[in-house]
């Protein structure tokens, strides 16, 4: 159940490519939950760990 909740939250994630080529993501409504990675996939994985 928690796994499903976290994956549903990821559907609301907003990704932005930064000037240095890395990716930043956050989930609206989840204050303090954000991630940064070299690729979108890495960023998404880190974001899932933060949920």
MDAnalysis code that builds the backbone (N, CA, C; Angstrom):
import MDAnalysis as mda
import numpy as np

u = mda.Universe.empty(153, n_residues=51, atom_resindex=np.repeat(np.arange(51), 3), trajectory=True)
u.add_TopologyAttr("name", ["N", "CA", "C"] * 51)
u.add_TopologyAttr("resid", np.arange(1, 52))
u.add_TopologyAttr("resname", ["UNK", "UNK", "UNK", "UNK", "UNK", "UNK", "UNK", "UNK", "UNK", "UNK", "UNK", "UNK", "UNK", "UNK", "UNK", "UNK", "UNK", "UNK", "UNK", "UNK", "UNK", "UNK", "UNK", "UNK", "UNK", "UNK", "UNK", "UNK", "UNK", "UNK", "UNK", "UNK", "UNK", "UNK", "UNK", "UNK", "UNK", "UNK", "UNK", "UNK", "UNK", "UNK", "UNK", "UNK", "UNK", "UNK", "UNK", "UNK", "UNK", "UNK", "UNK"])
u.atoms.positions = np.array([
    [0.811, -1.190, 0.000],
    [0.000, 0.000, 0.000],
    [0.861, 1.263, 0.000],
    [1.879, 1.301, 0.830],
    [2.771, 2.460, 0.879],
    [3.514, 2.609, -0.444],
    [3.908, 1.494, -1.021],
    [4.599, 1.500, -2.310],
    [3.711, 2.132, -3.385],
    [2.440, 1.752, -3.404],
    [1.502, 2.308, -4.380],
    [1.307, 3.808, -4.160],
    [1.230, 4.229, -2.907],
    [1.071, 5.645, -2.575],
    [2.262, 6.447, -3.096],
    [3.457, 5.949, -2.862],
    [4.670, 6.641, -3.303],
    [4.710, 6.746, -4.826],
    [4.326, 5.706, -5.514],
    [4.330, 5.740, -6.982],
    [3.260, 6.682, -7.531],
    [2.123, 6.766, -6.863],
    [1.093, 7.726, -7.279],
    [1.600, 9.145, -7.081],
    [2.334, 9.378, -5.987],
    [2.905, 10.697, -5.732],
    [3.906, 11.071, -6.821],
    [4.665, 10.099, -7.311],
    [5.645, 10.357, -8.375],
    [4.977, 10.839, -9.657],
    [3.736, 10.466, -9.868],
    [3.019, 10.916, -11.056],
    [2.823, 12.428, -11.045],
    [2.872, 13.038, -9.857],
    [2.705, 14.486, -9.714],
    [4.039, 15.229, -9.685],
    [5.118, 14.506, -9.815],
    [6.446, 15.125, -9.742],
    [6.676, 16.070, -10.911],
    [7.345, 17.159, -10.609],
    [7.721, 18.137, -11.629],
    [9.239, 18.109, -11.760],
    [9.711, 17.899, -12.984],
    [11.144, 17.796, -13.263],
    [11.619, 19.038, -14.012],
    [12.818, 19.481, -13.653],
    [13.416, 20.631, -14.331],
    [14.878, 20.318, -14.613],
    [15.313, 20.590, -15.843],
    [16.727, 20.436, -16.173],
    [17.433, 21.730, -15.781],
    [18.469, 21.601, -14.972],
    [19.204, 22.758, -14.486],
    [20.295, 23.168, -15.466],
    [20.802, 24.369, -15.300],
    [21.830, 24.906, -16.193],
    [23.090, 24.045, -16.255],
    [23.392, 23.322, -15.165],
    [24.597, 22.490, -15.149],
    [24.380, 21.109, -15.765],
    [23.155, 20.881, -16.305],
    [22.864, 19.613, -16.968],
    [22.254, 18.561, -16.064],
    [22.167, 18.812, -14.764],
    [21.544, 17.864, -13.853],
    [20.040, 18.116, -13.803],
    [19.329, 17.231, -13.141],
    [17.881, 17.316, -13.037],
    [17.468, 17.539, -11.598],
    [16.407, 18.321, -11.412],
    [15.817, 18.607, -10.106],
    [14.349, 18.213, -10.183],
    [13.834, 17.619, -9.122],
    [12.424, 17.244, -9.091],
    [11.848, 17.496, -7.710],
    [10.571, 17.842, -7.704],
    [9.842, 17.985, -6.452],
    [8.400, 17.581, -6.698],
    [7.689, 17.310, -5.597],
    [6.295, 16.909, -5.684],
    [5.468, 17.966, -4.965],
    [4.591, 18.597, -5.702],
    [3.722, 19.614, -5.128],
    [2.900, 19.001, -3.991],
    [2.862, 19.691, -2.864],
    [2.114, 19.203, -1.713],
    [2.935, 18.362, -0.759],
    [4.180, 18.043, -1.131],
    [5.073, 17.266, -0.277],
    [6.243, 18.165, 0.111],
    [6.003, 19.042, 1.077],
    [7.012, 20.014, 1.473],
    [8.303, 19.322, 1.917],
    [9.403, 19.781, 1.367],
    [10.712, 19.248, 1.728],
    [11.119, 17.995, 0.980],
    [10.261, 17.490, 0.102],
    [10.598, 16.302, -0.680],
    [11.064, 16.757, -2.054],
    [12.353, 16.571, -2.304],
    [12.939, 16.955, -3.581],
    [14.115, 16.038, -3.861],
    [14.579, 16.064, -5.095],
    [15.709, 15.222, -5.488],
    [16.500, 15.906, -6.586],
    [17.742, 15.473, -6.725],
    [18.626, 15.984, -7.762],
    [19.420, 14.807, -8.283],
    [19.617, 14.742, -9.605],
    [20.385, 13.649, -10.183],
    [20.962, 14.013, -11.532],
    [21.898, 13.196, -11.979],
    [22.544, 13.427, -13.278],
    [21.612, 13.125, -14.432],
    [20.644, 12.216, -14.211],
    [19.669, 11.851, -15.236],
    [18.270, 11.926, -14.625],
    [17.257, 11.932, -15.483],
    [15.877, 11.929, -14.988],
    [15.624, 10.662, -14.177],
    [16.139, 9.534, -14.647],
    [15.932, 8.265, -13.960],
    [16.556, 8.282, -12.573],
    [17.777, 8.796, -12.477],
    [18.463, 8.882, -11.186],
    [17.694, 9.811, -10.244],
    [17.211, 10.898, -10.788],
    [16.445, 11.860, -10.015],
    [15.141, 11.231, -9.513],
    [14.459, 10.501, -10.362],
    [13.217, 9.842, -10.003],
    [13.432, 8.803, -8.907],
    [14.497, 8.030, -9.023],
    [14.820, 7.031, -8.015],
    [15.078, 7.683, -6.666],
    [15.849, 8.761, -6.661],
    [16.135, 9.467, -5.422],
    [14.852, 10.064, -4.835],
    [13.997, 10.585, -5.680],
    [12.745, 11.166, -5.238],
    [11.865, 10.106, -4.583],
    [11.812, 8.927, -5.155],
    [11.043, 7.823, -4.592],
    [11.560, 7.452, -3.208],
    [12.864, 7.486, -3.034],
    [13.463, 7.181, -1.730],
    [13.089, 8.228, -0.687],
    [12.858, 9.472, -1.118],
    [12.513, 10.558, -0.205],
    [11.046, 10.495, 0.234],
    [10.189, 9.850, -0.585],
    [8.775, 9.748, -0.236],
    [8.650, 8.836, 0.937],
])
